[in-house]
Amino acid sequence: MKRSIIHLDLDTFFVSCERLVNPELEGRPIILGGVTDRGIVSSCSYEARQVGIYANMPMKLARQICPEAVVIKGNSGIYSKFSNMVTDIIKEEAPLYEKASMDEFYIDSSGMDHYFGVYKWASELRDKIIKETNLPISLGLSTNKTVSKVGTSEAKPNGSIKIDNGDEKIFLAPLSVRKIPMVGEKTYLELKHMGVERIETVQKMPIRLMESAFGENGKTIWKKCNGIDNTPVVPYNELKSISIERTFEKDTIDMNKINSIIVAMAENLAFQLRNGNKLTSCVAVKIKYADLNTYSKQKKIPYTAADSTILELVKSLFKRLYERRLRIRTISVRFSGLVEGGHQINFLENSEETCNLYQAMDKIRNRYGQDAVKRAIAMGSRGIGRTNPFTGGPTVIPAHRRA
């Protein structure tokens, strides 16, 4: 059966949300990110892009290039709210969908064309999202994820496109090879040094040449350039979670020890999120007392993977939870409501130095183990993490493992 894969991408999502909250921003150049000169650009409007502003640019340079721009720190709570609104509409209408990030969705509508036109149905879904949320959204439809995603980028802003079965290579050929997902800046520069700038050039190259230059990734890039991508749409599961549970060898009321452990737990789970390119929208803490009574508290939050946000929340939840003043037998921390997201949203909350610090700490942990670097308060805990469920790297000890 011919596959039909829809890609939906909310245009300049953060900026669009800000304009809904404050209509006076319409038509003006907008820069989102750290508001000080030491911050970095998270996102920007098309008006700002036209004068050379781009994501990850130092805020100081962005201000110099576009001094008339409105600079906004951003509100991740607003973005989470609108993202969930769009998700609810898609969930209600689509047979199988994947939430790739806060502002990006894939829908597998294969077989629907036996009953009615997939492109007509997808267009009606797009119209419904625009009508109910007032957010601009672009759509691409083809036989696979790669071509649909590239199609969406060509349909922007706020447009739609259909690439028919058999036309994938023709559609891709004239475009820059930078359009192919997984071709980052480094790979693009290497391809340019080889004289490759257009997808058509890769299409004419032997696959072995790409493999010899880029290894296994070269084969994948060659296939994507030729419109070949069998990656399935992965059903979105809002209940997906990660957690750590610690059972003490002896029931304890030692607050210094307990605080060090919950900080270490939160740090390790946040590291797992970033390593797995994930964000969490719900944090929970659970306590089991010596008398075996169990209590828990949780809080929904804007999507994040930032230590600074998560640690304060975990400590706050524990403080509210620990009321009985009895010895504690087991404690656990859980993150749920996970979505793909990476670091982008954290740029709204942190300076460039903080983001660089996270990346440096994560690099050390990946190389030398999860306990290689931690906050001073967490130094009292040992061996919280071992293997990451997203990447095969460091993660949690099984729940039965004793302290």
Phi, psi and omega in degrees: 000135178295132179279149174229107183246124179259136173242128178241131182223120179288120186291133180034060192306308183299316180297317181299320178296316180298323180289330175292322179287323182227090183301341180294346180278349183301129177084353182263150175292128184234137176236128178250139178151198177296126189281345178274167179297339182273355179279181178228158181281126176269317181204164179205160180283165177299326179298323178285323179298326183296338179257009173107006178280142178212162181299143179078002176289141174303135183299324180300316179292321180298320178296323180292319181290320185227074183296338181276357182292148173273120181261125183234133178294324180100156181225100185296336177296319178296316183294321178298319181299311181291323177300317180292326177299315179294318179301317181297322179295314180295318179302322182289330188255327191270141178289323181208119182224157178232127176268099185285331176197187181300329188236019186218132184222147170242142176231129174266107181249025181303134178092344181293335182291351174288340185249319175200164185296128180297318182295322178295316179297315181297320179295321178293323176296316178300316179299321180294318179298316180297316182295318186274338182244342185065020178263135174288140182213136180255155188225138172230137180230128177203198181269355180204169185298313185300308183295323179295319180294316177296321179300318179299318180296328178282336181278344182292151001271139171054048180230186179214156182208147176237128176250114185289155176302125182100345181259009185300310182295320180297318180296316185285327191314309186282354186277159176295142179296342178295341180289340183287125176305140182085356172268095180276186184298317181296312180297320180298318179294321178295320178294321178298321178296334177274359181086017182253116176235333181251149180299327180304323180297318179294322179301328182272350182277148173293143180299329180294328179293317177294324180292320181292330181276324187232008179070212181299326178298328179298320178296318180295318179297317180300315180296316180297320179296333178266012176074023181253118179200109181260013180302127182281158170282120184270120182306134180283132181232105183293341185271359181300134185212165170228150183206163172228135177235137182234119175256124183281146178297322174233134178306139189225155173233014180287101185293327178298316179294315182295316179298320180296325182287316181291328176293316179297319178300310182297318178300314183293321179291321177297321177298318178298320177301308184295321179294329181265009180057045184239160171232149177250151178237006179208128180240134181227146175234137180231140178235135168245123182276173181298333179274010176074003172287137185241137180224148179214155174222146178220162179214132174280140184222163171300146182308132180200162169222021186271128177307315186301324179282314187290317184299315180297322180292317180299315179296322179293317179297318179296318181298319179288331185279323188276087183246340187276343179057032173262168176294145182259135178264315183219146175223143179217155176232136182224138172248133179223182184063043186280143174222160171295145181188332180063206189266354191307312185291335179291336179296338178286338188253345190227158176282170178300322180297319180295315179298319178295324178296314177304313184295320180293317179296318180294324178296318178296316180297319180295328183274320188246002180108156188292337180269006185292331179215134180201166177293155182301322182295337182268002185293342180284348181261150180227139170061036177296319187243154177221301186228125184285127182292340181275324191238348184089358177276206183300144174205215192261156171281145176303155187297333184279349183292130185275152178290000000 
